[in-house]
Amino acid sequence: MDMTRFARRLGIGLFASVFGGGLAVAQGWQHLGKVQRVEKLKDGVELTAGTAKVRLTVFRDGVFRVRVAPNGTFPKDFSWAVIESPEPPAVKFEENQTELKIAAGNVVATIQRSPLLINFCDPAGNVLLADEPNLPMAWNGRRVHAWKKMPADENYFGLGDKAGPMNRRNRAFTDWNTDEFGWQESSDPLYKTIPFFIGLRNGLAYGLFFDNTYRSVFDFGKESQDYFSFGTEGGDLDYYFIAGPDPKKIIEEYTALTGRSPLPPLWTLGYQQCRYSYYPESRAREIVKTLREKKIPADAIYFDIDYQQGNAPFTINREYFPTFEKMIADFRAQGMHTILITDLHIKKDPNHAYAPYDSGMKNDVFVKNPDGSVFVGTVWPGESVFPDFTLTRVRDWWGGLYKDFVGMGAAGFWNDMNEPALFLRADKTMPLDVVHRLDDGTTLDHRAIHNIYGMQNVRATYDGLRKLQANERPFVLTRAAYSGAQRYSATWTGDNSSTWNHLKMSTPMLLSMGISGFPLIGDDIGGFAGSPTADLLTRWFEVGALNPIYRDHTAKGTADQEPWVHGPEHEAIRRRYMELRYMLMPYLYTGIEEASRTGLPLMRPVFLEYPHASDFYGDNRDFLFGRDFFAAPVTTEMVDAEEISFPPGEWYDFWTNTKLSSKEKLSLHPRLDEMPLYVRAGAIVPMQPLVQSTEEKPKGPLQLRVYLPSSASDSDCRGTLYQDDGHTFAYQKGEILRVNYSCQVSNGSVTVTSNTEKIAYHPWWNSAELRLVGTTVAPKEVRIGDQVTREWRYDGLAHSVTLTVPDAARNWTVRLAF
């Protein structure tokens, strides 16, 4: 092999996997050899192979854990990500001279004795995941690496906010949280480290979580079509195998392992207005006033760093904001919540009564250099110091800094620059030898802590707000993350650009974050870097209405990017989609509550619901909004027809009520005001009358749209409504409303049933307007319960029947006879 190429490949951080087994040994890689000793544990086995030991244990039903100790000593079992305790099921052992089998639940782990290789199979013997036979797990100094067989038809999804297509096959990635302004399709690494992925082929899936915080690499066939690999430059070779085979099951197990996003305040699901920066105070007031005067629904306004004095966190520039507290109160009275940026770097500002710096120095809370001095780096305020968030006492100190802002009524906080990002350094972050202290008195350098630093920042913020806000749910937005950060914050895709390509890239990135355990995700509507064209901004507002977080944001020096720019035609279209989001708020909030319980994202790839629909494995444009909506947004400026294929089953055009089959393929030229949107036949969708903010009580009944399936054979006709007070933790005490809806279709009748599972919260509505879509003729009779009603109307053009059900929070049945 050309040694120049050899050196170049090493220089970009790839490991010996690129060269094959023989050269890997020549480079110093030590692969696991023959199993010399087997020690059975209550939950698995510990294997000795030369100087190394391997533990394979059953963590939970369908979840196995593999750990390698190259020197034979396992370090303290600790994880920043994993919060679930092991609860292994019964384990069965079988062994012979060549292999050892461990069966638990629906998984069989087979360990080959020479060399030590691990395969995972289902009970029928179908291989789910297997070590590459020529490349057993290995180590080289502090580096560790694993190679796995890569079936020709296997697809790989996940890893969080990676750019480009959602399927990771044939590409390699690095995990190292990086401030990457204006990232592009080939940019890597980006802001987050989520070392979790799903392998999917022929409808069957498994998951793998590599729990290691060091700089890591994942190669899905870029160097070899025979295997994929993952490894890291330090720490443990420690991974979890999640059997599936349903992709939904994998996400549920992974988020049980690493934690789920807590239920956010309802207002955070409304429209959020932001830019770098709204100042002075008169400009911010003008923005809120215009939103309300133009009747553009909105719930939040952000303040970027210019509200601060000299960019110093936890200060206020009184020249720009003379009545800051009153402004926040005035906004709140108008149903607008204020979100403040609070970057983690603390300005080095001694002898000026800057409390965060003074108290931090007094309490010894800042990251240090190897010589014990406080590390100083340059960021927005100039010379800055950085909290040592790996210490509990430092996180407590940081959380206390929010006391004044919480007292002023600030409703949410934005932790930016927390990769951590620094100026004036080629690597854009802290030196790798800075020292982070741990609660047990030990220390780790930045190599080990870098990827979890932002996560511990938002952990400190979230925990501090829990203490300061009593019963109010916090809202924290982060840019950097590691697996598990979803327990504390929402996130977004960082500093994107105002281009059609970035609009196109946003959907696969948001979907990838969702299946990587982060359901509360958004991007900068319209793009951060640069100024979008009118059509681009309008199309972004359209698709953004179905994103979990809906925030318009742009950089300093760019053109105005509020919904009303570019004239009344564009404003009207954008308002229409913002209004659609607010009318769908009951459905949206129900989906987000599901995510808080199960980890399943609201915005999801088609394969999550239809894993056997392999035509959608490579689809980077379309997505599901919950299980019932299918969106095919326009994400290109090209004038060619948009080709649309449907997931299995029947679908209704949301705008026209036209029924379509998955066998149909459409070729459309959507007008600027049209985003193709479809609803599953069998969906029962809760909606509400339009409001201008989530603080406003809707006027009128709950709206239920029932999209009827064609026949009784299409039995999956159902929907759910979840509601609570939207802002406190009373829901954890059971103060909720949960209603399950279903329908049955026969040749001569349709029956819709409402079953109230729990009613410990009283909603804003008493009655429900029920609209049944897909009725081709008027019914002969309509009954609510046993009573015949004539208070209904049939719309022949919309193919719908509409009636009102009184006292609709109770159980009820509506029957239509034809």
C-alpha positions in Angstrom: 0.0 0.0 0.0 1.1 3.6 -0.8 2.5 4.9 2.5 1.5 8.5 1.7 -2.1 7.3 1.5 -1.5 5.3 4.7 -0.4 8.5 6.6 -3.1 10.6 5.1 -5.8 8.1 6.3 -4.4 8.0 9.7 -4.4 11.8 9.8 -8.1 12.1 9.2 -8.8 9.8 12.2 -9.7 6.6 10.5 -8.6 3.4 12.2 -6.9 0.2 11.0 -10.2 -1.1 9.7 -9.4 0.6 6.4 -6.5 -1.8 5.8 -7.8 -5.3 6.8 -6.8 -7.8 9.3 -3.1 -8.4 8.5 -2.0 -4.7 8.3 -4.1 -4.0 11.4 -1.8 -6.2 13.4 1.3 -4.6 11.8 0.0 -1.3 13.0 -0.1 -2.4 16.6 -3.8 -3.5 16.8 -4.3 -6.4 19.2 -7.3 -8.4 18.3 -9.1 -10.7 20.7 -7.8 -14.3 20.4 -8.9 -17.6 21.8 -11.2 -17.9 24.8 -9.2 -19.4 27.5 -11.6 -19.2 30.4 -15.4 -18.9 30.8 -17.0 -17.6 34.0 -20.7 -17.7 34.1 -22.5 -14.8 35.7 -26.1 -14.6 36.8 -26.8 -12.3 33.8 -24.2 -13.5 31.3 -20.6 -14.5 31.0 -17.1 -13.1 31.6 -14.5 -14.4 29.1 -10.8 -14.4 29.3 -8.8 -14.2 26.1 -5.1 -13.6 26.7 -4.7 -10.4 28.8 -8.2 -9.2 27.8 -11.5 -9.9 29.4 -14.9 -9.6 27.7 -18.3 -9.4 29.5 -21.4 -10.2 27.6 -24.5 -9.7 29.8 -28.2 -9.5 29.3 -29.3 -6.0 30.3 -33.0 -6.4 29.7 -35.3 -8.5 27.6 -34.0 -8.1 24.1 -31.0 -5.9 25.2 -27.5 -7.2 25.6 -24.4 -5.4 26.7 -20.8 -6.1 25.6 -17.7 -4.7 27.4 -14.0 -5.3 26.6 -11.2 -4.7 29.1 -7.9 -5.0 27.2 -5.8 -5.3 30.3 -8.2 -7.6 32.1 -9.5 -5.0 34.5 -12.9 -3.4 34.0 -13.1 0.3 35.1 -15.8 1.6 37.4 -19.2 1.0 35.7 -20.4 4.6 35.0 -22.3 6.2 32.2 -23.4 9.8 31.6 -26.1 8.5 29.3 -27.6 5.3 30.7 -30.1 5.8 33.5 -32.0 2.5 33.4 -31.0 -0.2 35.8 -30.5 -3.7 34.4 -33.4 -6.2 34.9 -32.2 -9.3 33.0 -34.7 -12.0 32.2 -33.9 -15.7 32.7 -30.7 -16.6 31.0 -30.1 -20.1 29.4 -26.6 -21.4 28.7 -25.4 -23.9 26.1 -21.8 -24.7 25.3 -19.6 -27.0 23.4 -15.9 -27.1 22.3 -16.4 -24.4 19.6 -19.0 -22.0 20.9 -21.1 -20.8 23.8 -24.7 -19.8 23.5 -26.7 -17.4 25.8 -30.4 -17.3 25.2 -32.6 -14.6 26.8 -36.0 -13.7 25.6 -36.1 -13.6 21.8 -32.3 -13.3 21.3 -29.5 -15.8 21.2 -26.0 -14.6 21.6 -23.4 -17.0 20.2 -19.8 -16.7 21.2 -17.2 -18.4 19.0 -14.2 -19.5 21.1 -11.4 -19.1 18.6 -11.0 -16.3 17.9 -13.5 -14.7 20.2 -16.4 -13.5 18.0 -20.0 -12.6 19.1 -23.1 -13.0 17.0 -26.7 -12.1 17.8 -29.5 -14.1 16.3 -33.2 -14.6 16.7 -34.5 -18.0 18.0 -34.8 -19.3 14.4 -31.1 -18.7 13.9 -31.4 -15.7 11.6 -28.3 -13.5 12.2 -29.1 -10.0 13.3 -25.6 -8.7 14.1 -22.3 -10.5 13.8 -18.6 -9.7 14.3 -16.5 -9.7 11.1 -14.7 -13.0 11.3 -11.3 -11.7 10.2 -11.5 -8.7 12.5 -12.3 -9.5 16.1 -12.7 -6.6 18.5 -9.3 -4.9 19.1 -7.3 -2.2 20.9 -4.2 -0.2 20.1 -3.0 1.7 23.1 -6.0 3.8 24.3 -7.9 3.2 21.1 -10.6 0.5 20.8 -12.5 -0.7 17.7 -15.1 -3.2 16.6 -16.0 -4.5 13.1 -19.3 -6.1 12.1 -20.5 -7.9 9.1 -22.4 -5.7 6.7 -25.1 -7.5 4.7 -25.5 -6.1 1.1 -29.1 -5.1 1.7 -28.8 -3.5 5.2 -29.5 0.2 5.8 -28.3 2.3 8.7 -30.1 5.2 10.3 -29.5 7.4 13.3 -26.3 9.1 14.8 -28.2 12.3 15.4 -27.5 15.5 13.5 -25.4 14.2 10.6 -25.8 16.1 7.3 -26.8 14.5 4.0 -29.1 11.5 3.4 -30.7 9.8 6.3 -29.3 6.4 5.3 -25.7 6.4 6.6 -24.6 3.5 4.4 -21.4 4.0 2.3 -20.2 6.9 4.5 -18.1 7.4 7.5 -18.7 9.8 10.4 -16.9 11.3 13.4 -18.5 12.1 16.7 -16.9 15.2 18.2 -19.2 18.1 19.1 -18.2 21.0 16.8 -19.4 24.5 16.2 -19.8 24.4 12.4 -21.2 27.6 11.1 -22.9 27.3 7.7 -22.4 23.5 7.6 -23.0 21.7 4.3 -23.9 18.2 3.2 -20.3 16.9 3.6 -19.7 18.7 6.9 -18.7 16.3 9.7 -18.6 16.3 12.7 -21.4 18.6 13.7 -22.8 19.8 17.0 -23.9 16.5 18.7 -22.7 13.1 19.6 -25.4 10.5 19.5 -23.5 7.1 19.0 -26.7 5.1 18.4 -28.0 3.7 15.1 -30.6 1.3 13.7 -29.8 -1.4 11.2 -32.7 -2.2 8.9 -33.3 -4.7 6.2 -36.4 -6.4 4.8 -38.5 -4.9 7.6 -36.4 -6.3 10.4 -34.3 -4.0 12.6 -31.8 -3.9 15.5 -30.2 -1.1 17.4 -26.7 -0.5 18.6 -25.6 2.1 21.2 -21.9 2.6 21.6 -21.6 4.3 25.1 -18.3 6.1 24.8 -17.8 9.9 25.2 -14.4 10.2 23.5 -14.0 11.2 19.8 -15.4 8.2 17.9 -15.8 7.0 14.4 -18.5 5.1 12.6 -17.8 3.7 9.1 -20.8 2.1 7.3 -19.0 0.6 4.4 -17.0 3.5 3.0 -13.7 1.5 3.3 -15.2 -2.0 2.8 -18.4 -3.3 1.4 -18.1 -6.4 3.6 -18.2 -4.8 7.1 -19.0 -1.7 9.0 -17.1 -0.6 12.1 -17.0 1.8 15.1 -14.3 2.8 17.5 -12.9 5.5 19.6 -9.6 7.1 20.6 -10.0 6.4 24.3 -12.3 4.9 27.0 -14.1 1.6 27.0 -15.3 -0.6 24.2 -18.9 -0.8 25.6 -21.9 -1.2 23.5 -25.6 -2.3 23.8 -27.3 -4.5 21.3 -31.1 -3.9 21.0 -32.9 -6.7 19.2 -36.1 -5.2 17.9 -37.1 -6.4 15.3 -39.6 -3.6 15.1 -37.9 -0.1 14.7 -40.4 1.3 17.1 -39.5 -1.2 19.8 -35.8 -0.3 19.3 -36.4 3.4 19.9 -38.5 2.6 23.0 -35.8 0.5 24.4 -33.0 2.9 23.6 -34.9 5.8 25.2 -35.7 3.7 28.2 -32.0 3.2 28.5 -30.9 6.8 28.1 -34.0 8.7 29.2 -36.9 10.4 27.4 -37.8 14.0 26.8 -40.0 15.3 29.6 -43.3 16.7 28.6 -42.6 20.3 27.6 -44.9 23.3 28.4 -47.6 23.6 25.7 -46.5 27.1 24.7 -43.2 25.7 23.4 -45.1 23.9 20.7 -46.4 27.2 19.3 -44.6 29.5 16.9 -41.3 31.0 18.2 -39.9 34.2 16.8 -36.1 34.8 17.0 -33.2 36.5 15.4 -29.6 37.6 16.3 -30.7 40.0 17.7 -33.8 41.9 18.6 -32.7 45.1 20.2 -33.3 47.7 21.4 -36.4 47.1 23.5 -38.5 49.2 21.1 -37.7 46.8 18.3 -38.7 43.8 20.3 -41.9 45.4 21.3 -42.6 46.3 17.7 -42.2 42.6 16.7 -44.6 41.4 19.2 -47.1 44.2 18.4 -46.9 43.3 14.7 -47.5 39.6 15.3 -50.6 40.4 17.3 -51.9 43.1 15.0 -51.5 40.9 11.9 -53.1 38.0 13.8 -50.1 35.8 13.2 -50.2 33.1 15.9 -47.1 33.1 18.1 -46.1 32.0 21.6 -42.5 33.0 22.1 -39.8 35.6 21.3 -36.1 35.0 21.8 -33.3 37.4 22.9 -29.8 36.6 21.6 -26.6 38.0 23.2 -27.2 41.7 22.5 -29.6 42.0 25.4 -26.5 41.5 27.7 -24.0 44.0 28.9 -20.9 43.4 26.8 -22.1 39.9 25.9 -21.6 38.8 29.5 -24.1 36.1 30.5 -26.7 36.9 33.2 -26.4 40.7 32.7 -28.8 43.2 31.0 -27.9 46.1 28.8 -30.0 48.8 30.4 -29.2 51.2 27.5 -30.9 48.9 25.1 -33.5 47.5 27.5 -34.4 50.2 30.1 -37.6 48.4 31.3 -36.5 44.8 30.6 -38.7 43.4 33.4 -41.8 45.3 32.4 -41.2 44.2 28.8 -41.3 40.6 29.8 -44.5 41.1 31.8 -46.1 43.0 29.0 -45.3 40.3 26.5 -46.7 37.6 28.9 -49.9 39.6 29.2 -50.2 39.2 25.4 -49.6 35.5 25.5 -45.9 35.8 24.5 -43.2 34.0 26.4 -39.7 35.3 26.6 -36.7 33.1 26.0 -33.2 34.3 27.0 -29.8 33.1 25.7 -27.4 32.2 28.5 -24.2 30.9 27.1 -22.0 28.9 29.4 -18.8 31.0 29.1 -18.5 33.5 32.0 -16.7 36.7 31.2 -13.4 37.1 33.0 -14.2 40.4 34.7 -12.6 40.7 38.2 -13.2 43.7 40.4 -16.4 44.9 38.6 -19.1 43.3 40.7 -19.9 40.8 38.0 -21.5 38.2 40.3 -21.1 35.1 38.1 -17.4 35.5 37.8 -16.8 36.6 41.4 -18.9 33.9 43.0 -17.5 31.3 40.6 -13.9 32.2 41.5 -14.8 32.2 45.2 -16.4 28.7 44.9 -13.8 27.3 42.7 -16.2 26.3 39.9 -14.2 26.8 36.7 -12.3 24.4 34.5 -8.6 24.3 35.1 -5.3 23.8 33.2 -3.0 20.9 34.0 -1.0 23.2 36.3 -4.0 24.1 38.4 -4.6 27.6 37.0 -8.1 28.5 35.7 -8.4 28.0 32.0 -9.2 31.1 30.1 -10.5 31.2 26.5 -11.9 33.8 24.2 -15.6 33.8 23.2 -18.3 36.5 22.8 -17.5 38.5 26.0 -13.7 38.3 25.3 -11.6 36.5 27.8 -13.9 33.9 29.5 -13.8 31.1 32.0 -15.9 27.9 31.9 -17.9 26.1 34.6 -16.7 22.6 35.5 -20.1 21.0 34.9 -18.9 17.5 35.8 -19.2 18.5 39.4 -22.6 18.4 41.1 -21.8 21.4 43.2 -20.9 23.4 40.1 -24.1 22.4 38.4 -26.0 23.6 41.5 -24.1 26.9 41.4 -24.9 27.4 37.7 -28.6 26.6 38.2 -28.8 29.3 40.9 -27.6 31.9 38.5 -31.1 31.9 36.9 -32.8 33.1 40.0 -33.1 36.8 38.9 -34.3 36.0 35.3 -36.9 33.5 36.6 -38.1 36.1 39.0 -38.5 38.5 36.1 -40.8 36.1 34.4 -38.4 34.7 31.7 -40.1 31.5 30.5 -37.3 29.6 28.8 -33.5 29.6 28.3 -31.2 28.9 25.4 -27.8 27.3 26.1 -25.8 28.0 22.9 -22.0 27.6 22.2 -21.8 24.6 24.5 -19.8 22.2 22.3 -17.9 24.0 23.9 -17.1 26.6 21.2 -14.1 28.9 21.5 -12.7 31.6 19.3 -9.0 32.1 18.2 -8.3 28.3 18.2 -8.0 26.1 15.1 -9.8 23.3 16.9 -12.6 25.7 18.0 -12.7 24.2 21.5 -10.8 23.8 24.8 -7.3 22.3 24.8 -7.5 18.5 25.2 -5.4 18.6 28.4 -7.7 20.9 30.4 -8.8 19.2 33.6 -12.4 18.3 34.5 -13.1 17.2 38.1 -15.5 14.5 39.1 -17.5 14.1 42.3 -15.4 11.1 43.5 -12.3 13.2 43.5 -10.8 11.9 40.3 -10.2 14.0 37.1 -10.5 13.4 33.4 -9.1 15.5 30.6 -11.1 17.2 27.8 -10.8 14.2 25.5 -13.2 12.3 27.8 -15.5 15.2 28.7 -15.8 17.3 25.5 -18.8 15.4 24.1 -20.8 15.5 27.3 -19.9 19.1 28.3 -22.9 20.6 26.7 -25.2 17.9 28.0 -24.0 18.7 31.6 -24.5 22.4 30.9 -28.2 21.8 30.1 -28.5 19.4 32.9 -27.4 22.1 35.3 -29.9 24.6 33.7 -32.8 22.2 33.7 -32.2 21.1 37.3 -31.7 24.7 38.5 -35.0 25.7 36.9 -36.8 22.8 38.5 -35.7 24.2 41.9 -36.5 27.8 41.0 -39.7 27.4 39.2 -41.4 25.1 41.6 -44.2 23.5 39.7 -43.6 25.0 36.3 -42.1 22.9 33.5 -38.8 24.2 32.3 -37.9 24.9 28.7 -34.2 24.7 27.7 -32.8 24.7 24.2 -29.3 23.3 23.5 -27.0 23.2 20.5 -24.6 20.5 21.7 -25.7 17.1 23.1 -24.7 13.6 23.9 -27.1 10.6 24.2 -29.3 11.3 27.2 -29.4 15.1 26.8 -33.0 14.8 25.7 -33.8 14.4 29.4 -33.1 18.1 29.9 -33.6 20.0 26.7 -34.9 20.5 23.2 -32.5 21.2 20.4 -32.1 22.5 16.9 -29.8 21.8 13.9 -27.4 24.7 14.5 -26.3 27.4 12.1 -27.8 26.4 8.8 -28.0 28.5 5.7 -30.7 30.3 3.7 -30.6 28.0 0.7 -32.9 25.5 -1.0 -30.4 22.8 -0.3 -30.5 23.5 3.4 -34.3 23.4 3.3 -34.0 20.0 1.6 -31.4 18.8 4.1 -33.5 19.8 7.1 -36.1 17.0 7.0 -33.6 14.0 7.0 -31.7 15.7 9.8 -34.8 16.3 12.0 -35.9 12.7 11.3 -32.5 11.4 12.3 -32.6 13.3 15.5 -36.1 12.0 16.3 -35.1 8.3 15.8 -31.9 9.0 17.8 -34.0 9.8 20.9 -34.4 13.5 20.5 -38.1 14.2 19.6 -38.1 17.9 20.5 -36.1 19.2 17.5 -36.3 22.0 15.0 -34.2 24.0 12.6 -33.8 27.7 11.9 -36.8 28.4 9.7 -35.6 30.4 6.6 -32.0 29.6 7.4 -29.5 31.3 9.8 -26.7 32.3 7.5 -27.8 34.6 4.7 -31.2 35.9 3.6 -33.8 33.6 1.9 -35.7 34.5 -1.2 -39.4 35.0 -0.7 -40.5 31.6 -2.1 -37.8 29.8 -0.1 -39.0 31.4 3.2 -42.6 30.6 2.4 -41.8 26.9 1.6 -39.8 26.7 4.9 -42.7 28.1 6.9 -45.0 25.5 5.3 -42.9 22.4 6.2 -41.8 24.0 9.5 -45.5 24.0 10.6 -45.1 20.2 11.0 -41.7 20.3 12.8 -41.8 19.6 16.6 -40.0 23.0 17.3 -41.2 25.8 15.0 -38.6 28.7 15.3 -37.8 31.3 12.7 -34.2 32.5 13.3 -31.5 34.4 11.4 -28.1 35.9 11.8 -27.0 39.5 12.4 -26.7 41.5 9.3 -29.3 39.5 7.3 -32.6 40.8 6.0 -35.7 40.7 8.1 -37.2 37.2 8.2 -40.5 37.6 10.1 -43.6 36.0 8.5 -44.8 39.3 7.1 -41.8 40.2 5.0 -42.0 39.9 1.1 -45.5 41.3 1.0 -49.1 40.3 1.7 -49.3 37.2 -0.6 -46.4 35.5 1.1 -47.6 36.7 4.5 -51.0 35.1 3.9 -49.6 31.8 2.9 -47.3 31.6 5.8 -50.1 32.6 8.2 -52.2 29.8 6.8 -49.7 27.1 7.7 -49.0 28.7 11.1 -52.8 28.7 11.7 -52.9 25.0 10.6 -50.4 24.2 13.3 -52.4 25.9 16.0 -55.6 24.1 14.8 -53.8 20.8 15.0 -52.4 21.6 18.5 -54.5 18.9 20.3 -53.1 16.3 17.9 -49.6 17.7 18.2 -49.6 17.8 22.0 -51.0 14.3 22.1 -48.1 13.2 20.0 -45.5 14.9 22.1 -47.0 13.4 25.2 -46.6 10.0 23.5 -42.9 10.8 22.9 -42.5 11.6 26.6 -43.8 8.2 27.5 -42.4 6.0 24.7 -39.6 8.0 23.1 -41.3 7.7 19.7 -40.9 11.0 17.8 -43.8 13.0 16.5 -41.9 13.7 13.2 -40.9 10.3 12.0 -39.6 8.5 8.9 -42.1 6.4 7.0 -40.1 3.2 7.8 -40.9 3.7 11.5 -44.6 2.9 10.9 -44.1 0.8 7.8 -40.7 -1.1 8.2 -41.4 -3.4 5.3 -42.0 -0.5 2.9 -38.4 -0.6 1.6 -39.1 2.0 -1.1 -39.1 4.6 1.6 -35.7 3.6 3.1 -34.0 6.1 0.8 -36.7 8.8 1.1 -35.3 12.1 2.4 -38.2 14.4 1.6 -41.4 12.8 2.9 -42.2 12.1 6.5 -45.0 11.2 8.9 -46.4 13.7 11.4 -47.4 11.3 14.1 -48.8 8.1 12.7 -51.7 9.7 10.8 -50.3 12.5 8.6 -48.0 12.0 5.6 -46.3 15.1 4.3 -44.5 15.5 0.9 -43.2 19.1 1.2 -41.8 21.1 -1.7 -38.1 21.5 -0.9 -36.6 22.5 -4.3 -36.8 25.6 -6.5 -36.9 23.4 -9.6 -40.1 23.5 -11.7 -40.2 19.8 -12.4 -43.2 17.8 -11.3 -43.1 16.4 -7.7 -43.5 12.7 -7.7 -45.4 11.3 -4.7 -45.7 7.7 -3.6 -47.8 6.7 -0.6 -47.1 4.4 2.3 -49.2 1.2 2.5 -53.0 1.6 2.9 -55.3 4.4 1.8 -54.8 8.1 2.3 -57.0 11.2 2.1 -55.8 14.5 0.6 -56.0 16.8 3.7 -57.1 19.8 1.6 -59.7 18.2 -0.7 -60.7 14.9 1.1 -59.9 13.0 -2.0 -59.2 9.3 -1.2 -56.0 7.8 -2.6 -54.5 4.3 -2.6 -50.9 3.4 -1.9 -50.9 1.9 -5.4 -51.3 5.3 -6.9 -48.4 7.6 -7.8 -49.0 11.3 -8.2 -47.1 13.8 -10.4 -47.9 17.2 -9.1 -46.9 20.8 -9.6 -48.0 22.3 -6.3 -48.7 26.0 -6.3 -46.7 28.2 -3.8 -49.5 28.0 -1.3 -49.8 24.2 -1.6 -47.9 21.6 0.5 -49.0 18.1 -0.3 -50.4 16.7 2.9 -52.4 13.5 3.4 -54.2 11.7 6.3 -54.3 8.0 6.9 -57.7 6.3 6.2 -58.6 5.2 9.7 -57.3 8.2 11.5 -59.3 10.1 14.1 -57.7 13.5 14.4 -58.4 15.9 17.3 -58.3 19.6 16.4 -59.4 23.0 17.8 -60.7 26.4 16.7 -58.0 28.9 15.8 -56.3 30.8 18.6 -53.5 33.4 18.5 -51.5 31.7 21.2 -51.7 28.6 23.4 -52.6 30.9 26.3 -55.9 31.7 24.5 -58.9 29.5 25.3 -60.3 28.2 22.0 -63.9 29.3 21.4 -66.1 26.5 20.3 -66.2 22.7 20.6 -63.4 20.2 20.2 -63.1 19.1 16.6 -62.8 15.4 15.7 -62.2 14.4 12.1 -62.8 10.8 11.3 -61.2 9.7 8.1 -63.2 6.5 7.3 -61.5 3.4 6.0 -63.1 1.7 3.0 -64.4 -1.4 4.7 -64.5 -3.4 7.8 -61.3 -5.2 6.7 -59.5 -1.9 7.3 -60.0 -2.2 11.1 -57.2 0.2 12.3 -59.5 3.1 12.8 -58.5 5.0 15.9 -57.2 8.1 17.5 -56.3 9.5 20.9 -56.6 12.8 22.7 -54.4 13.8 25.6 -54.8 17.1 27.5 -53.6 18.6 30.8 -53.0 22.1 32.1 -50.1 22.5 29.8 -47.6 24.0 32.1 -47.3 22.4 35.6 -46.3 18.9 36.8 -49.8 18.1 37.9 -50.0 15.5 35.0 -47.4 13.4 36.9 -50.0 13.1 39.7 -52.6 11.9 37.2 -54.4 15.2 36.6 -54.9 14.5 32.9 -57.6 13.8 30.3 -57.0 10.8 28.0 -59.6 9.8 25.5 -59.4 6.9 23.0 -61.5 7.0 19.8 -62.3 4.2 17.4 -64.6 3.5 14.5 -66.1 0.5 12.8 -67.3 0.4 9.2 -69.7 -2.1 7.8 -71.7 -2.3 4.5 -74.6 -0.4 5.9 -73.3 1.6 8.9 -70.5 3.5 10.6 -70.0 3.6 14.3 -67.7 6.0 16.1 -66.9 5.3 19.8 -65.3 7.5 22.5 -63.9 5.9 25.5 -62.6 8.2 28.2 -59.6 6.4 29.9 -59.1 9.1 32.5 -60.7 12.4 33.3 -58.9 14.1 36.1 -58.4 17.3 34.2 -61.3 19.3 32.8 -60.6 20.7 29.3 -61.7 23.9 27.7 -64.4 22.1 25.7 -67.7 20.4 26.6 -69.0 19.3 23.2 -67.2 17.9 20.2 -67.9 18.6 16.5 -67.6 15.3 14.8 -66.8 15.3 11.1 -66.8 11.9 9.3 -64.8 12.2 6.0 -65.3 9.6 3.3 -69.1 9.3 3.3 -70.2 9.2 -0.4 -73.9 9.5 0.4 -76.0 11.1 3.1 -76.9 8.8 6.0 -80.5 7.6 6.4 -80.3 7.8 10.2 -77.9 9.3 12.8 -77.9 8.2 16.4 -76.0 9.6 19.4 -76.2 6.8 21.9 -79.7 5.5 21.6 -81.2 8.8 20.5 -81.9 9.6 16.9 -80.7 13.1 16.0 -81.6 15.3 13.0 -78.9 17.9 13.9 -76.4 16.9 11.3 -75.4 18.1 7.9 -74.1 16.3 4.8 -71.6 18.0 2.4 -71.6 16.2 -0.9 -68.6 18.1 -2.2 -66.4 17.3 0.8 -68.0 13.8 1.2 -68.5 14.4 4.9 -71.1 14.3 7.6 -70.9 16.8 10.5 -72.7 16.7 13.9 -72.1 17.9 17.4 -71.8 15.5 20.4 -72.8 17.1 23.7 -70.9 16.3 27.0 -68.2 14.8 24.8 -65.6 14.2 27.6 -67.8 11.2 28.7 -68.1 7.9 26.9 -70.3 8.1 23.8 -71.2 6.3 20.6 -72.4 7.8 17.3 -73.9 5.5 14.7 -74.7 6.4 11.1 -76.9 4.1 9.0 -76.8 4.2 5.2 
